[in-house]
């Protein structure tokens, strides 16, 4: 069937002109092709795509942040372990070490006069190296550390620890840090006891990179990292 484009009448395919007004009837090949517009892409698909990209971006950022925090945390812990061992009393430092207290002998008290008692007493000198003689034994307290004495590697000092002692902090085993308690180190080494006290000689040693921890004679020493000076007891 052919349709007249002017009047709209339809005719058989055999006719070529409109019988009403003579308009040329178009053939089938000349008919306009209807173009059906395609439907636009669904917005939902694009939304899901963007949602997935956003989620991956957030996840990647979270992984990077967690990795950075883990690295900072490990770095801080490593720095703390190098400077201070776990369980160490922060009050035990070279600055806070107690100085030895030397008690006057009975003979000195008997020979002193009232004038001498009222006058200022001269400063008591610290023991000299290699004071092995009995008269050079210096009484000390259980909180006295080797930091209270000036000594180079190889120098020795002899002390008297009182009875009924109280355990103090020590760091190391056999070789102890210079800020360790002298009397407690002697108990740990088996030279004296807390109940009876006794004489102990220390020998200054060079510093070490690490000091281990052991339990001996009821005393548990603590670990420590690098320290500039050490001492041994005998």
Helices and strands as residue ranges (DSSP letters): E 2-3, E 10-11, G 28-30, H 43-83, G 94-96, H 106-111, H 114-118, G 134-136, E 138-140, G 146-148, E 156-161, E 176-177, H 182-188, E 198-208, E 215-216, E 219-220, E 227-233
